[in-house]
Amino acid sequence: MPVLVTALMACSSKGTYEAIQNGQKNDCQKYYGDEYDKCIEPYSKPYEDYERDRDALLE
């Protein structure tokens, strides 16, 4: 049972992360060219990379 709860929490966290990232990316739509690329870059990190970086900071 704890494994299932952990798995569900991970899915929920990933979904939340991706929803926030997508919202931020949508805000970048008002820019063009290099400005768009600069705006969207911080929001392009995959969840797995974010999670690894977060876990490293918490250790």
N, C-alpha and C positions, 0 to 999 in steps of 0.2 A: 504493500500500500504506500509506504513513504516514497518508493521509486516512482510510482504513478503520480503522486502529488508533485514531486520534483520535476518530472517531465512536463506536467501541465503548466507549472509555473514558468519553466523555461520557454515553452511555446508562447505563453502569454507575454513574457518579457520581450521575446523576439518580435512578436506582433506589434507590441507597443513601440519598440525601438524603430521598427520599419515604418510604422504610421507617422511617427514624429519626423523621421528622415524624409519621407515623401512629402509631408507638409512643408518642410523647409525647402525642399527642391522646387516645389510649386511656387514658392515665393520668389525663386530665382528666375522664373519665366519672364519677368519684366526686363531682364538684361539680355544683351546680345554679344556674340563673339567672346572675346577674352574676359569681359566682365561676367558673362554667364558662367564660363569655365571656372573662374575664381570663386564665384558665389557657390556653385554646386559642389566643388571639390571637398569641402569639409563634411558634406553630408553623403559622401559616396562610400564610406567605410562599411564593409560588410559586418553584420552583427557578430559573427564569430571573431573577427579582429577586435571589435569593441569589447566583447566579453573577455577575451584573452588579456587585453590591456587593462581592463578594470580589475580582473583577478590579480594581475601582477601588482597593481597599486595597493590592493587590500592585503597582500601578504606581508 
